[in-house]
Amino acid sequence: MPKAAPLIEMTPMNFEALSKKFAGSRGHMLVAMNQALRRAGQMLTPKLKDKTPVGATGKLRSSTVFQVLGKAEDMSVEIRQSASSSKGFAYGVAVRHGTKPHFPPIDALVPWVRKVLGIGPERVRQVAFLVARKISREGTKPQPYHIEVLDDNLTKVKSIMKAGAVDFVTIVSDVPEVKF
């Protein structure tokens, strides 16, 4: 099964310039990088949770976490959503990007039909089939909430990084890279 891809990944770059800022003190530079990345993750994660669609279970929203990874020049912060279906499919990417037409399992749609559409038990499978049939013709629409959060908070992320003396950062999302 596919592993959940990072929703947002931030990686410092241009370590030579950073090293000059810290007058060659590698230890202080790495601590500042780690703290800046951690603060950015702490700031963005709740904002992403707030914008994440709830769906039937709220699993995608509640699975949003950040983690500072790597050591030295390979340090980065990843924000990911690891919710997966009962079959192990990490579905966050499908929610964010939408899907091509496919026929999803009806059982997977039943909880959504109950909660979101409010359909009772006597008709829930029938309506789930109709929803699956529509998805098989049209796919699902993208819900790019992560792009909105990143756009709304890019200035804050930059200020967090600059406060940590990390001026050179690459931000990778499900969209093209943003460098500053």
C-alpha contacts under 8 A as a table, 3 or more apart, distances in Angstrom:
res1	aa1	res2	aa2	distance
1	M	88	G	6.13
1	M	89	F	6.24
1	M	90	A	7.88
2	P	89	F	6.71
2	P	90	A	6.53
3	K	82	S	7.85
3	K	90	A	6.51
4	A	80	R	6.93
4	A	81	Q	6.61
4	A	82	S	5.27
4	A	83	A	7.90
4	A	90	A	5.49
4	A	91	Y	7.98
4	A	92	G	7.46
4	A	93	V	7.93
5	A	80	R	6.63
5	A	81	Q	7.89
5	A	93	V	7.65
6	P	9	E	6.18
6	P	78	E	5.78
6	P	79	I	5.73
6	P	80	R	4.58
6	P	81	Q	7.39
6	P	173	S	7.48
7	L	78	E	7.22
7	L	79	I	5.42
7	L	80	R	4.74
7	L	81	Q	6.78
7	L	146	H	7.38
7	L	173	S	5.77
7	L	174	D	6.59
8	I	78	E	5.75
8	I	79	I	5.11
8	I	80	R	6.86
8	I	171	I	7.00
8	I	172	V	5.69
8	I	173	S	4.45
8	I	174	D	7.32
9	E	76	S	6.74
9	E	77	V	5.60
9	E	78	E	4.39
9	E	79	I	6.32
9	E	171	I	5.75
9	E	172	V	5.07
9	E	173	S	6.35
10	M	37	L	7.39
10	M	76	S	5.44
10	M	77	V	5.33
10	M	78	E	6.63
10	M	169	V	6.54
10	M	170	T	5.61
10	M	171	I	4.44
10	M	172	V	6.25
11	T	74	D	7.56
11	T	75	M	6.38
11	T	76	S	4.41
11	T	77	V	6.76
11	T	169	V	5.54
11	T	170	T	5.27
11	T	171	I	6.59
12	P	15	F	7.71
12	P	33	M	7.47
12	P	73	E	7.59
12	P	75	M	7.14
12	P	76	S	6.87
12	P	166	V	6.87
12	P	168	F	5.71
12	P	169	V	4.24
12	P	170	T	6.25
13	M	73	E	7.59
13	M	168	F	5.39
13	M	169	V	5.59
13	M	170	T	6.95
14	N	17	A	5.75
14	N	18	L	6.64
14	N	168	F	6.33
15	F	18	L	4.85
15	F	19	S	5.88
15	F	73	E	6.99
16	E	19	S	5.09
16	E	20	K	6.41
17	A	20	K	5.19
17	A	21	K	6.48
18	L	21	K	5.09
18	L	22	F	6.46
18	L	29	M	7.12
18	L	165	A	7.60
18	L	166	V	6.90
18	L	167	D	7.94
19	S	22	F	5.17
19	S	23	A	6.15
19	S	24	G	5.12
19	S	25	S	6.93
19	S	26	R	6.62
19	S	29	M	6.81
20	K	23	A	4.90
20	K	24	G	5.90
21	K	24	G	7.67
21	K	165	A	7.62
22	F	25	S	5.41
22	F	26	R	7.28
22	F	28	H	6.99
22	F	29	M	5.97
25	S	28	H	5.58
25	S	29	M	6.31
26	R	29	M	5.03
26	R	30	L	6.16
27	G	30	L	5.27
27	G	31	V	6.26
28	H	31	V	5.15
28	H	32	A	6.11
29	M	32	A	5.18
29	M	33	M	6.16
30	L	33	M	5.03
30	L	34	N	6.09
30	L	72	A	6.20
31	V	34	N	5.12
31	V	35	Q	6.12
32	A	35	Q	5.17
32	A	36	A	6.05
32	A	164	G	5.30
32	A	165	A	7.06
32	A	166	V	7.66
33	M	36	A	5.18
33	M	37	L	6.09
33	M	75	M	7.89
33	M	161	M	7.91
33	M	164	G	6.45
33	M	165	A	7.71
33	M	166	V	6.32
34	N	37	L	5.24
34	N	38	R	6.04
34	N	68	V	7.13
34	N	75	M	7.37
35	Q	38	R	5.02
35	Q	39	R	6.09
35	Q	164	G	7.12
36	A	39	R	5.15
36	A	40	A	6.21
36	A	160	I	6.06
36	A	161	M	5.35
36	A	163	A	7.55
36	A	164	G	5.16
36	A	166	V	7.42
37	L	40	A	5.14
37	L	41	G	6.23
37	L	68	V	6.82
37	L	76	S	6.88
37	L	77	V	5.74
37	L	161	M	7.20
38	R	41	G	5.08
38	R	42	Q	6.11
38	R	67	Q	7.61
38	R	68	V	6.37
38	R	77	V	6.97
39	R	42	Q	5.00
39	R	43	M	6.10
39	R	160	I	6.97
40	A	43	M	5.15
40	A	44	L	6.12
40	A	157	V	5.83
40	A	160	I	6.42
40	A	161	M	7.58
41	G	44	L	5.26
41	G	45	T	5.82
41	G	66	F	5.69
41	G	67	Q	7.43
41	G	77	V	6.69
41	G	78	E	7.60
41	G	79	I	6.84
42	Q	45	T	5.69
42	Q	46	P	7.31
42	Q	66	F	7.44
43	M	46	P	6.67
43	M	47	K	7.17
44	L	47	K	5.24
44	L	48	L	6.16
44	L	149	V	7.67
44	L	150	L	7.96
44	L	153	N	7.69
45	T	48	L	5.16
45	T	49	K	6.23
45	T	64	T	6.71
45	T	65	V	6.41
45	T	66	F	6.66
45	T	79	I	6.93
46	P	49	K	4.91
46	P	50	D	6.18
47	K	50	D	5.14
47	K	51	K	6.49
47	K	149	V	6.73
48	L	51	K	5.20
48	L	52	T	6.00
48	L	64	T	7.57
48	L	145	Y	7.54
48	L	146	H	6.42
48	L	149	V	6.33
49	K	52	T	5.19
49	K	61	R	5.16
49	K	62	S	7.10
49	K	64	T	6.36
50	D	61	R	7.70
51	K	145	Y	5.92
51	K	146	H	7.67
51	K	149	V	7.58
52	T	60	L	7.24
52	T	61	R	5.45
52	T	145	Y	6.45
52	T	146	H	7.89
53	P	58	G	7.71
53	P	60	L	7.68
53	P	61	R	6.94
54	V	57	T	6.71
54	V	58	G	4.52
54	V	59	K	7.56
54	V	60	L	7.09
54	V	61	R	6.30
55	G	58	G	5.94
55	G	112	W	6.41
55	G	116	V	6.99
56	A	111	P	5.77
56	A	112	W	4.47
56	A	113	V	7.90
56	A	114	R	7.89
56	A	115	K	5.60
56	A	116	V	6.46
57	T	60	L	7.91
57	T	111	P	7.74
57	T	112	W	7.84
58	G	61	R	5.40
58	G	62	S	6.19
59	K	62	S	5.12
59	K	63	S	5.93
59	K	83	A	5.68
60	L	63	S	5.27
60	L	64	T	6.86
60	L	81	Q	6.17
60	L	82	S	7.08
60	L	83	A	4.97
60	L	84	S	7.94
60	L	92	G	6.67
61	R	64	T	5.77
61	R	81	Q	7.45
63	S	80	R	7.81
63	S	81	Q	5.12
63	S	82	S	5.51
63	S	83	A	5.63
64	T	79	I	6.99
64	T	80	R	5.67
64	T	81	Q	4.43
64	T	82	S	6.98
65	V	79	I	5.66
65	V	80	R	5.73
65	V	81	Q	6.56
66	F	77	V	6.74
66	F	78	E	5.44
66	F	79	I	4.18
66	F	80	R	6.33
67	Q	77	V	5.51
67	Q	78	E	5.47
67	Q	79	I	6.62
68	V	75	M	6.98
68	V	76	S	5.62
68	V	77	V	4.20
68	V	78	E	6.45
69	L	74	D	7.86
69	L	75	M	5.54
69	L	76	S	5.29
69	L	77	V	5.91
69	L	78	E	7.34
70	G	73	E	7.99
70	G	74	D	5.19
70	G	75	M	4.34
70	G	76	S	6.41
71	K	74	D	5.37
71	K	75	M	4.97
72	A	75	M	5.71
81	Q	92	G	6.35
82	S	90	A	6.30
82	S	92	G	7.36
83	A	90	A	5.80
83	A	91	Y	6.73
83	A	92	G	6.93
84	S	87	K	7.59
84	S	88	G	5.24
84	S	89	F	4.96
84	S	90	A	4.16
84	S	91	Y	5.80
84	S	92	G	7.96
85	S	88	G	5.08
85	S	89	F	5.13
85	S	90	A	6.61
85	S	91	Y	7.05
85	S	108	A	7.79
86	S	89	F	7.48
90	A	93	V	7.41
91	Y	94	A	5.20
91	Y	95	V	6.39
92	G	95	V	5.11
92	G	96	R	6.21
93	V	96	R	5.09
93	V	97	H	5.86
93	V	98	G	7.68
94	A	97	H	5.30
94	A	98	G	4.99
94	A	99	T	5.78
94	A	142	P	7.62
95	V	98	G	5.40
95	V	99	T	7.86
95	V	141	K	7.94
95	V	142	P	6.15
95	V	143	Q	6.00
96	R	142	P	5.23
96	R	143	Q	4.67
96	R	144	P	4.82
96	R	145	Y	6.98
96	R	146	H	7.54
97	H	141	K	7.34
97	H	142	P	4.36
97	H	143	Q	6.42
97	H	144	P	6.59
98	G	139	G	7.14
98	G	140	T	4.85
98	G	141	K	4.60
98	G	142	P	3.78
98	G	143	Q	6.86
99	T	102	H	7.83
99	T	139	G	5.07
99	T	140	T	5.00
99	T	141	K	6.89
99	T	142	P	7.46
100	K	138	E	7.09
100	K	139	G	4.50
100	K	140	T	6.84
101	P	135	I	5.68
101	P	136	S	4.54
101	P	137	R	5.38
101	P	138	E	5.18
101	P	139	G	3.72
101	P	140	T	7.36
102	H	135	I	6.17
102	H	136	S	4.29
102	H	137	R	7.31
102	H	139	G	6.30
103	F	132	A	5.68
103	F	133	R	6.54
103	F	135	I	6.38
103	F	136	S	4.58
104	P	108	A	7.36
104	P	109	L	7.74
104	P	132	A	5.72
104	P	135	I	7.48
104	P	136	S	7.52
105	P	108	A	5.41
105	P	109	L	6.90
105	P	132	A	7.40
106	I	109	L	5.19
106	I	110	V	6.41
106	I	125	R	7.10
106	I	128	A	5.72
106	I	129	F	5.85
106	I	132	A	6.53
107	D	110	V	5.29
107	D	111	P	7.89
107	D	125	R	7.82
107	D	128	A	7.86
108	A	111	P	6.95
108	A	112	W	7.84
109	L	112	W	5.26
109	L	113	V	6.11
109	L	128	A	5.61
109	L	131	V	7.83
109	L	132	A	7.57
110	V	113	V	5.13
110	V	114	R	6.19
110	V	124	V	6.27
110	V	125	R	6.32
110	V	128	A	5.67
111	P	114	R	5.12
111	P	115	K	6.16
112	W	115	K	5.28
112	W	116	V	5.51
112	W	117	L	7.29
113	V	116	V	5.59
113	V	117	L	5.04
113	V	118	G	6.54
113	V	119	I	6.15
113	V	124	V	6.47
113	V	127	V	7.09
113	V	128	A	6.11
114	R	117	L	5.86
114	R	118	G	4.86
114	R	119	I	4.87
114	R	120	G	6.42
114	R	121	P	7.71
114	R	124	V	6.48
115	K	118	G	5.20
115	K	119	I	7.47
119	I	123	R	6.59
119	I	124	V	5.60
119	I	127	V	7.82
120	G	123	R	6.00
120	G	124	V	5.86
121	P	124	V	5.16
121	P	125	R	7.82
122	E	125	R	7.91
123	R	126	Q	5.34
123	R	127	V	6.23
124	V	127	V	5.29
124	V	128	A	6.02
125	R	128	A	4.89
125	R	129	F	6.10
126	Q	129	F	5.16
126	Q	130	L	6.47
127	V	130	L	4.96
127	V	131	V	6.22
128	A	131	V	5.05
128	A	132	A	6.11
129	F	132	A	4.99
129	F	133	R	6.10
130	L	133	R	5.01
130	L	134	K	6.28
131	V	134	K	5.11
131	V	135	I	6.27
132	A	135	I	5.04
132	A	136	S	6.10
133	R	136	S	4.94
133	R	137	R	6.51
134	K	137	R	5.19
134	K	138	E	6.02
134	K	139	G	7.44
135	I	138	E	5.10
135	I	139	G	4.40
135	I	140	T	6.13
136	S	139	G	5.96
144	P	147	I	5.58
144	P	148	E	6.91
145	Y	148	E	5.19
145	Y	149	V	6.34
146	H	149	V	5.09
146	H	150	L	6.12
147	I	150	L	5.08
147	I	151	D	5.97
147	I	173	S	7.72
147	I	174	D	7.87
147	I	175	V	7.42
148	E	151	D	5.11
148	E	152	D	5.96
149	V	152	D	5.13
149	V	153	N	6.09
150	L	153	N	5.20
150	L	154	L	5.66
151	D	154	L	5.46
152	D	155	T	7.73
153	N	156	K	5.18
153	N	157	V	6.21
154	L	157	V	5.04
154	L	158	K	6.15
155	T	158	K	5.12
155	T	159	S	6.25
156	K	159	S	5.10
156	K	160	I	6.15
157	V	160	I	5.10
157	V	161	M	6.19
158	K	161	M	5.14
158	K	162	K	6.06
158	K	167	D	7.66
158	K	180	F	7.82
159	S	162	K	5.02
159	S	163	A	5.92
160	I	163	A	5.15
160	I	164	G	6.39
161	M	164	G	5.08
161	M	165	A	6.27
161	M	166	V	4.89
161	M	167	D	6.18
161	M	169	V	7.85
162	K	165	A	4.61
162	K	166	V	5.13
162	K	167	D	5.18
163	A	166	V	7.35
166	V	169	V	7.04
167	D	180	F	7.08
168	F	179	K	7.41
168	F	180	F	5.82
169	V	179	K	6.05
169	V	180	F	6.00
170	T	177	E	6.69
170	T	178	V	5.96
170	T	179	K	4.74
170	T	180	F	6.97
171	I	177	E	5.67
171	I	178	V	5.21
171	I	179	K	6.39
172	V	175	V	7.00
172	V	176	P	6.78
172	V	177	E	4.79
172	V	178	V	6.67
173	S	176	P	6.86
173	S	177	E	6.81
